[in-house]
């Protein structure tokens, strides 16, 4: 069972999201918050697997709340669910450790798929958000690619292989199946990679993998 906290200052929005998540027996909404400060407090109390946060909320906005949750309860993954897809919001959310960024205008099935992916340790971006991230990476300078390649030089060949698959959006279970490893070994590899690259989560690791040219197609 995936335990979820919802935070949005609009009651109708929370009710709608809760109704969508209620269609999947594997997801349980354990708490709701109407602002960012309350969200942080409830995450500390309930320790959910995933916290779903709106960006614009009173007392403490979702971006600040995301950073606090990742600092205080790092085992809880954070997903931003918002109407806003400005690049500054995306960059800050991912920089502060969010594992997902979804738009309220997206397909309800995308919400469920995103929460499940994040709960399994993967990253998930709305297709529209992913396009903007990829466009930003594609427009980066050669210096960024060189820096990323130098960054991954500290990794072993197997760690670079795992990082490439993380960059392709594969979960630990999928990587384990691909490389004929047990899932626990893959989890240990991923933890070591995040530590050695000095990044906060899989999204940031995936960006490094992309810039370093390590991304491997999961189809091959």
C-alpha positions as CSV (number, residue, x, y, z in Angstrom):
1,X,0.0,0.0,0.0
2,X,1.4,3.4,-1.0
3,X,0.6,6.0,1.7
4,X,0.0,9.5,0.4
5,X,-0.3,13.0,1.9
6,X,-2.2,15.6,-0.2
7,X,-1.5,19.3,0.3
8,X,-3.5,22.0,-1.5
9,X,-5.3,25.0,-0.2
10,X,-8.4,24.3,-2.3
11,X,-10.7,21.8,-0.8
12,X,-12.3,20.9,-4.1
13,X,-8.9,20.2,-5.6
14,X,-8.0,17.9,-2.7
15,X,-11.3,16.1,-3.0
16,X,-10.8,15.6,-6.8
17,X,-7.3,14.2,-6.4
18,X,-8.4,12.0,-3.5
19,X,-11.2,10.6,-5.7
20,X,-8.8,9.8,-8.5
21,X,-6.4,8.1,-6.1
22,X,-9.3,6.2,-4.5
23,X,-9.8,4.3,-7.8
24,X,-6.6,2.4,-7.2
25,X,-6.5,-0.1,-4.4
26,X,-2.8,0.2,-4.0
27,X,-3.0,3.9,-2.9
28,X,-4.2,5.2,0.4
29,X,-4.5,8.9,1.3
30,X,-3.5,9.1,5.0
31,X,-3.6,12.9,5.5
32,X,-4.5,16.2,3.9
33,X,-3.1,19.6,4.5
34,X,-4.3,23.1,3.4
35,X,-1.0,24.8,3.5
36,X,2.7,24.0,3.4
37,X,3.4,24.3,7.1
38,X,0.7,21.9,7.9
39,X,2.0,19.5,5.2
40,X,5.4,19.4,6.8
41,X,3.9,18.7,10.3
42,X,1.6,15.9,8.9
43,X,4.5,14.3,7.0
44,X,6.5,14.2,10.3
45,X,3.5,12.6,12.0
46,X,2.3,10.1,9.4
47,X,5.6,9.4,7.5
48,X,3.8,8.8,4.1
49,X,5.6,7.2,1.1
50,X,4.7,10.2,-1.1
51,X,3.8,13.8,-0.3
52,X,1.8,15.5,-3.2
53,X,2.1,19.3,-2.9
54,X,0.6,22.3,-4.7
55,X,3.0,25.1,-5.3
56,X,1.0,28.2,-4.2
57,X,-0.3,27.7,-0.7
58,X,-0.5,30.1,2.3
59,X,1.9,30.2,5.3
60,X,4.5,28.1,3.5
61,X,4.4,27.4,-0.3
62,X,4.8,24.0,-1.8
63,X,8.4,24.6,-2.9
64,X,9.5,25.6,0.7
65,X,7.5,22.7,2.1
66,X,9.2,20.3,-0.4
67,X,12.6,21.3,0.8
68,X,11.7,21.0,4.5
69,X,10.1,17.5,3.9
70,X,13.2,16.3,2.1
71,X,15.4,17.7,4.9
72,X,13.3,16.4,7.8
73,X,11.8,13.2,6.5
74,X,14.0,12.1,3.5
75,X,12.3,8.8,3.2
76,X,9.2,10.6,2.0
77,X,9.3,11.3,-1.7
78,X,7.8,14.6,-3.0
79,X,5.7,15.2,-6.0
80,X,4.6,18.7,-7.1
81,X,1.1,18.8,-8.6
82,X,0.3,22.2,-9.9
83,X,-1.2,24.4,-12.7
84,X,2.1,26.2,-13.0
85,X,4.9,24.8,-15.3
86,X,7.2,27.8,-15.4
87,X,10.9,26.8,-15.7
88,X,11.8,28.5,-12.5
89,X,9.4,26.4,-10.5
90,X,10.5,23.2,-12.2
91,X,14.2,24.0,-11.6
92,X,13.7,24.9,-8.0
93,X,11.5,21.9,-7.2
94,X,13.9,19.4,-8.7
95,X,16.8,21.2,-7.2
96,X,15.3,20.8,-3.7
97,X,14.9,17.1,-4.2
98,X,11.4,16.6,-5.6
99,X,11.0,13.3,-7.4
100,X,8.1,14.2,-9.6
101,X,6.4,17.2,-11.2
102,X,2.9,16.8,-12.5
103,X,0.4,19.2,-13.9
104,X,-3.3,19.4,-12.8
105,X,-4.3,19.6,-16.4
106,X,-2.8,16.1,-17.1
107,X,-4.5,12.8,-17.5
108,X,-5.7,11.3,-14.1
109,X,-4.0,8.0,-15.1
110,X,-0.7,10.0,-15.3
111,X,-1.2,11.0,-11.6
112,X,-1.5,7.4,-10.5
113,X,1.3,6.2,-12.7
114,X,3.5,9.0,-11.4
115,X,2.9,8.3,-7.7
116,X,3.6,4.6,-8.2
117,X,6.8,5.3,-10.0
118,X,8.0,7.7,-7.3
119,X,7.0,5.4,-4.5
120,X,9.1,2.7,-6.2
121,X,12.2,5.0,-6.2
122,X,12.0,6.3,-9.7
123,X,11.4,9.8,-11.0
124,X,8.4,11.0,-12.9
125,X,7.8,14.2,-14.9
126,X,4.7,15.2,-16.7
127,X,5.4,14.9,-20.5
128,X,5.0,18.6,-20.9
129,X,7.5,19.2,-18.1
130,X,9.9,16.5,-19.4
131,X,9.9,18.3,-22.8
132,X,11.0,21.5,-21.1
133,X,13.7,19.8,-19.1
134,X,15.0,18.0,-22.2
135,X,14.9,21.3,-24.2
136,X,16.9,23.0,-21.5
137,X,19.5,20.2,-21.4
138,X,19.7,20.1,-25.2
139,X,20.4,23.8,-25.2
140,X,23.2,23.5,-22.6
141,X,26.8,24.3,-23.5
142,X,29.5,21.8,-24.2
143,X,31.1,22.9,-20.8
144,X,28.1,21.2,-19.0
145,X,28.7,18.0,-20.9
146,X,32.4,18.1,-20.1
147,X,31.7,18.8,-16.4
148,X,29.2,15.9,-16.3
149,X,31.7,13.5,-17.8
150,X,34.3,14.5,-15.3
151,X,31.7,14.1,-12.5
152,X,30.9,10.5,-13.5
153,X,34.6,9.6,-13.7
154,X,34.4,8.8,-10.0
155,X,32.0,5.9,-10.7
156,X,32.9,2.3,-11.4
157,X,31.9,0.9,-14.8
158,X,28.9,-0.9,-13.2
159,X,27.8,2.3,-11.4
160,X,27.9,4.2,-14.7
161,X,25.8,1.4,-16.3
162,X,23.3,1.7,-13.5
163,X,23.3,5.5,-13.8
164,X,22.6,5.3,-17.5
165,X,19.5,3.2,-16.8
166,X,18.4,5.6,-14.0
167,X,18.7,8.3,-16.6
168,X,16.4,6.3,-18.9
169,X,13.7,6.4,-16.2
170,X,13.9,2.8,-15.1
171,X,13.0,1.7,-11.6
172,X,15.2,-0.4,-9.3
173,X,13.2,-3.5,-10.1
174,X,13.5,-2.9,-13.9
175,X,17.3,-2.2,-13.6
176,X,17.7,-5.4,-11.6
177,X,15.9,-7.4,-14.2
178,X,17.9,-5.8,-17.0
179,X,21.3,-6.4,-15.3
180,X,20.5,-9.8,-13.7
181,X,21.0,-8.4,-10.2
182,X,18.8,-8.6,-7.1
183,X,16.9,-5.4,-6.4
184,X,18.7,-4.8,-3.1
185,X,22.0,-4.7,-4.9
186,X,20.6,-2.1,-7.4
187,X,19.3,0.0,-4.5
188,X,22.8,-0.1,-3.0
189,X,24.3,1.0,-6.3
190,X,21.9,3.9,-6.6
191,X,22.6,5.1,-3.1
192,X,26.3,5.0,-3.7
193,X,25.9,6.8,-7.0
194,X,23.9,9.6,-5.4
195,X,26.5,10.0,-2.7
196,X,29.5,10.0,-5.0
197,X,27.9,12.4,-7.5
198,X,26.8,14.6,-4.5
199,X,23.2,14.9,-5.9
200,X,20.0,14.8,-3.9
201,X,17.8,12.3,-5.8
202,X,17.3,10.3,-9.0
203,X,16.1,13.3,-11.0
204,X,19.4,15.1,-10.5
205,X,21.3,11.9,-11.2
206,X,19.4,11.4,-14.4
207,X,20.3,14.9,-15.5
208,X,24.0,14.2,-14.9
209,X,23.6,10.9,-16.8
210,X,21.9,12.7,-19.8
211,X,24.6,15.4,-19.9
212,X,27.4,12.8,-19.7
213,X,25.9,10.8,-22.5
214,X,25.3,7.7,-20.4
215,X,21.5,7.3,-21.0
216,X,20.8,3.9,-22.2
217,X,17.5,3.1,-24.0
218,X,15.4,0.7,-21.9
219,X,14.2,-0.9,-25.2
220,X,17.7,-2.3,-26.0
